[in-house]
Amino acid sequence: VNARGNHIGGWLTSNDLIPNIELDRSTWLFEGQSLKLDNPKGDKVIRIVQYLKDLKKDCKYKLTFSVKTQMAKAGGSVFVQLNDGTNRQFPVPPIRQSLPWTTYTFEFTPGQNILEGKPIYIRLYNYNFAGTAWFDNIRLEEVR
């Protein structure tokens, strides 16, 4: 994964959030780097998105990701959003405290957007969470 402009690998964010998002080679779980969303004051909604292509209707998928958080002060949350016609949030409830590396896995069948040909995406969020969130090992797999 390489950073270029407002793209970090297959991930996309808005230009104003670039200073808050980086590949971190000092804190990681797999492959020598993680995706870091830093919000020291907790005054921003930091998000990065990846559009999912070629999903099949009536097919079950498994979304897996690992996350670590370091909270500076109370407030805000860290989560992953799946938008497939509904806004699903993982984990439930969202992360609201410091957390060591923890891996989450969720299964889903794509919703209404796949039937209407609309984009399906996942977003990683540091939602006014005063601190840092690291994401690693993000995978989407078809369940057979």
C-alpha positions as CSV (number, residue, x, y, z in Angstrom):
1,V,0.0,0.0,0.0
2,N,1.4,3.4,-1.0
3,A,0.2,6.9,-0.2
4,R,-0.4,9.2,-3.2
5,G,-2.5,12.3,-3.1
6,N,-5.8,11.5,-1.4
7,H,-5.4,7.8,-2.1
8,I,-3.8,5.3,0.2
9,G,-3.7,2.1,-1.8
10,G,-7.3,1.3,-2.7
11,W,-8.5,3.7,0.0
12,L,-9.8,7.2,-0.7
13,T,-10.3,10.2,1.6
14,S,-10.9,14.0,1.3
15,N,-7.9,16.2,0.9
16,D,-8.5,18.0,4.1
17,L,-8.1,14.8,6.1
18,I,-4.8,13.8,4.5
19,P,-2.7,15.1,7.5
20,N,-4.7,12.9,9.8
21,I,-4.3,9.6,7.9
22,E,-1.1,7.7,7.2
23,L,0.5,4.4,6.8
24,D,2.2,3.6,10.1
25,R,5.3,1.4,10.0
26,S,5.9,1.6,13.7
27,T,2.5,0.1,14.9
28,W,1.1,-2.8,13.1
29,L,-0.1,-6.4,13.5
30,F,0.5,-7.9,10.0
31,E,2.7,-7.1,7.0
32,G,4.8,-4.3,8.6
33,Q,2.3,-1.4,8.5
34,S,-1.2,-0.3,9.5
35,L,-3.5,2.5,8.5
36,K,-3.5,5.2,11.2
37,L,-6.3,7.6,11.8
38,D,-5.1,10.3,14.2
39,N,-7.4,12.8,15.9
40,P,-5.5,14.2,18.9
41,K,-8.2,16.8,19.8
42,G,-11.2,14.7,18.9
43,D,-12.5,17.6,16.9
44,K,-12.8,15.9,13.5
45,V,-14.7,13.1,11.8
46,I,-11.8,11.2,10.1
47,R,-12.9,8.7,7.5
48,I,-11.4,6.8,4.7
49,V,-13.4,4.8,2.1
50,Q,-13.0,1.8,-0.2
51,Y,-15.6,1.0,-2.8
52,L,-16.3,-2.7,-3.2
53,K,-16.7,-4.1,-6.7
54,D,-18.0,-7.3,-8.1
55,L,-20.0,-8.4,-5.1
56,K,-22.7,-10.9,-5.8
57,K,-26.3,-10.7,-4.8
58,D,-27.5,-13.5,-2.5
59,C,-23.9,-14.3,-1.6
60,K,-22.7,-14.1,2.0
61,Y,-19.4,-12.2,2.8
62,K,-17.2,-12.1,5.8
63,L,-15.6,-8.7,6.7
64,T,-12.6,-9.0,9.0
65,F,-10.4,-6.3,10.4
66,S,-8.1,-5.7,13.3
67,V,-8.1,-2.4,15.2
68,K,-6.1,-0.8,18.0
69,T,-7.0,2.4,19.8
70,Q,-5.3,4.8,22.1
71,M,-7.6,7.3,23.7
72,A,-6.4,10.8,24.8
73,K,-9.7,11.8,26.5
74,A,-13.3,10.5,26.6
75,G,-15.6,11.1,23.7
76,G,-16.2,9.9,20.2
77,S,-15.9,6.5,18.8
78,V,-14.1,4.2,16.3
79,F,-15.9,1.9,14.0
80,V,-16.2,0.5,10.5
81,Q,-19.3,1.3,8.4
82,L,-20.6,-0.9,5.6
83,N,-23.0,0.9,3.3
84,D,-24.9,-1.5,1.0
85,G,-28.2,0.3,1.0
86,T,-28.3,0.4,4.8
87,N,-25.6,1.8,7.1
88,R,-24.3,-1.0,9.1
89,Q,-21.7,-0.3,11.8
90,F,-19.2,-2.7,13.3
91,P,-18.5,-3.4,16.1
92,V,-21.8,-2.7,18.0
93,P,-21.4,-0.8,20.2
94,P,-18.5,1.1,18.7
95,I,-15.1,1.4,20.3
96,R,-15.0,4.2,22.9
97,Q,-11.8,3.4,24.9
98,S,-8.2,2.4,24.5
99,L,-8.0,-1.1,23.2
100,P,-5.1,-3.5,22.3
101,W,-5.1,-5.1,18.9
102,T,-8.5,-6.8,18.6
103,T,-9.8,-8.6,15.5
104,Y,-13.5,-8.4,14.6
105,T,-15.3,-10.6,12.0
106,F,-18.8,-10.0,10.7
107,E,-20.9,-11.7,8.0
108,F,-23.4,-10.0,5.7
109,T,-25.3,-10.5,2.5
110,P,-25.3,-7.3,0.3
111,G,-28.4,-5.2,0.6
112,Q,-30.5,-3.1,-1.7
113,N,-27.6,-1.2,-3.4
114,I,-26.4,-4.3,-5.2
115,L,-29.9,-4.8,-6.8
116,E,-30.0,-1.1,-7.9
117,G,-26.4,-1.0,-9.2
118,K,-25.4,1.6,-6.6
119,P,-22.0,1.6,-5.0
120,I,-21.2,-0.4,-1.9
121,Y,-18.4,0.7,0.3
122,I,-16.7,0.3,3.6
123,R,-15.5,3.3,5.6
124,L,-13.1,3.3,8.5
125,Y,-14.0,6.0,11.1
126,N,-12.4,7.9,13.9
127,Y,-15.6,9.8,14.8
128,N,-14.5,12.6,17.1
129,F,-12.5,10.1,19.1
130,A,-9.8,12.0,20.8
131,G,-6.8,9.8,20.1
132,T,-5.6,7.4,17.5
133,A,-7.0,4.3,15.8
134,W,-4.9,1.9,13.8
135,F,-6.5,-0.6,11.3
136,D,-4.8,-3.6,9.9
137,N,-5.6,-6.9,8.2
138,I,-8.8,-5.6,6.6
139,R,-10.3,-8.4,4.5
140,L,-13.5,-9.2,2.6
141,E,-14.0,-12.8,1.8
142,E,-16.8,-14.7,0.2
143,V,-18.3,-17.3,2.5
144,R,-18.7,-20.7,0.8
